[in-house]
Amino acid sequence: MYTHLPLNGLRVFEAAARHLSFQRAAEELHVSPTAISHQIRQLETALGRALFTRRPLALTQAGAELYGDSQRGLELLAKAVGAVQTAAQPAELRVSMTHAFAGYWLLPRLAGFHAQHPEITIKVDASERCADLTKGEADCSVRYTHAPPEDWVCYPLFRDRFFPVCAPQRKADYRDGVGNQRLLHFTWKSEHPHNPDWQLWFQHFPCHRRQGPARNHHADLFLSEETHAIQAARQGQGLALCSSLMTASLIQDNQLAVPFAGSLPGLHSALIFLPNHPKKQVIHKFRDWLIAETKTFKTTYPPHFFDCAL
């Protein structure tokens, strides 16, 4: 029934029409521009209609009509093939995220996902380096960024707040603010003028500006990871400025305390993945669970723990 359909030519035509460039279509399909031009001429001959005008390259009326229908048809075919591939493959999902998000947020909740979806195996890739989804380094990623990416499918999850935290037994030491107590710092992996740190804190809250060096001549402590700063604060080693996302449960369990008011806006956490990913159905299951968990999480803690402007 469909033996007369020039499927390869239509695939080449769709790419050339979408880019309005034989060169870019050739790069996408990993062939030469000459091969693209040859396929287009064969398709035009078979249809008896010109699909492009040349120099500059533009769609004819017939080309514009064919482009819309062929794109929708190819999308349906891709969806059908992807569904079959997904069903044939083991249900495995590789998720990239930071060490902090994996350890302090996802892993304590992941048993709930497995209870709902025992057929799906989650592989957590915890790294401070963003996985390259275009190279297949992960199926999806929870990114922590100042601005969620717009070129991929993106589902915002949180925007946290940063506030001072310390060991509960040391809360009285900060009744007058920072004073001359030891501060715990950690290094941001990507420099940005709005990264919440102690320098930015003192700009926003000059009333807390410290007076003189740290007490008893103990220098501030500089750490490479936020998780280490949280641990040092729990041990009473100083005052840390940390994410509400990472510290909320520790505050609720009285392992950390917030000694005085004030906070800085944090970054966005968002789930991202590529459009038309072959594992889209599996990713959607993880997405739905993740969004439900974030809603429950945000209603568990005070509203000022999170920035609602998502």
VENDAZI-V309597 format. One record per backbone hydrogen bond with DSSP energy under -0.5 kcal/mol. NH is the residue of the N-H (numbers start at 1). CO is the residue of the C=O. If there is no record, write none. Layout:
nh:NH co:CO
nh:NH co:CO
This chain:
nh:5 co:2
nh:7 co:5
nh:10 co:6
nh:11 co:7
nh:12 co:8
nh:13 co:9
nh:14 co:10
nh:15 co:11
nh:16 co:12
nh:17 co:13
nh:18 co:14
nh:19 co:15
nh:20 co:16
nh:21 co:16
nh:25 co:21
nh:26 co:22
nh:27 co:23
nh:28 co:24
nh:29 co:25
nh:30 co:26
nh:31 co:26
nh:36 co:32
nh:37 co:33
nh:38 co:34
nh:39 co:35
nh:40 co:36
nh:41 co:37
nh:42 co:38
nh:43 co:39
nh:44 co:40
nh:45 co:41
nh:46 co:42
nh:47 co:43
nh:48 co:44
nh:49 co:44
nh:53 co:58
nh:58 co:53
nh:60 co:51
nh:64 co:60
nh:65 co:61
nh:66 co:62
nh:67 co:63
nh:68 co:64
nh:69 co:65
nh:70 co:66
nh:71 co:67
nh:72 co:68
nh:73 co:69
nh:74 co:70
nh:75 co:71
nh:76 co:72
nh:77 co:73
nh:78 co:74
nh:79 co:75
nh:80 co:76
nh:81 co:77
nh:82 co:78
nh:83 co:79
nh:84 co:80
nh:85 co:81
nh:86 co:82
nh:87 co:83
nh:88 co:84
nh:89 co:85
nh:92 co:90
nh:93 co:121
nh:95 co:93
nh:95 co:123
nh:96 co:140
nh:97 co:125
nh:102 co:98
nh:103 co:99
nh:104 co:100
nh:105 co:101
nh:106 co:101
nh:107 co:102
nh:109 co:106
nh:110 co:106
nh:112 co:109
nh:113 co:109
nh:114 co:110
nh:115 co:111
nh:116 co:112
nh:117 co:113
nh:120 co:117
nh:121 co:91
nh:122 co:120
nh:123 co:93
nh:123 co:121
nh:124 co:122
nh:125 co:95
nh:125 co:123
nh:126 co:124
nh:127 co:97
nh:127 co:125
nh:133 co:131
nh:135 co:132
nh:136 co:133
nh:137 co:132
nh:139 co:94
nh:140 co:94
nh:141 co:272
nh:142 co:96
nh:143 co:141
nh:143 co:270
nh:145 co:143
nh:145 co:268
nh:153 co:273
nh:155 co:271
nh:157 co:269
nh:158 co:269
nh:160 co:267
nh:161 co:305
nh:162 co:264
nh:163 co:242
nh:165 co:240
nh:166 co:257
nh:167 co:233
nh:170 co:167
nh:171 co:168
nh:173 co:170
nh:174 co:171
nh:175 co:172
nh:177 co:174
nh:181 co:178
nh:184 co:239
nh:185 co:183
nh:185 co:221
nh:187 co:223
nh:195 co:192
nh:197 co:195
nh:201 co:197
nh:202 co:198
nh:203 co:199
nh:204 co:200
nh:205 co:201
nh:208 co:205
nh:209 co:206
nh:211 co:179
nh:212 co:210
nh:215 co:180
nh:217 co:214
nh:218 co:215
nh:219 co:217
nh:221 co:183
nh:222 co:220
nh:223 co:185
nh:223 co:221
nh:229 co:225
nh:230 co:226
nh:231 co:227
nh:232 co:228
nh:233 co:229
nh:234 co:230
nh:235 co:231
nh:236 co:233
nh:237 co:232
nh:239 co:182
nh:240 co:165
nh:241 co:184
nh:242 co:163
nh:242 co:240
nh:244 co:161
nh:247 co:243
nh:248 co:244
nh:251 co:247
nh:252 co:248
nh:253 co:249
nh:254 co:251
nh:255 co:250
nh:256 co:250
nh:257 co:166
nh:259 co:257
nh:264 co:162
nh:266 co:160
nh:268 co:145
nh:269 co:158
nh:270 co:143
nh:270 co:268
nh:271 co:155
nh:272 co:141
nh:272 co:270
nh:273 co:153
nh:277 co:274
nh:280 co:277
nh:283 co:279
nh:284 co:280
nh:285 co:281
nh:286 co:282
nh:287 co:283
nh:288 co:284
nh:289 co:285
nh:290 co:286
nh:291 co:287
nh:292 co:288
nh:293 co:289
nh:294 co:290
nh:295 co:291
nh:296 co:292
nh:297 co:293
nh:298 co:294
nh:299 co:295
nh:300 co:296
nh:300 co:297
nh:301 co:297
nh:305 co:302
nh:306 co:303
nh:307 co:159
nh:308 co:306
nh:310 co:308
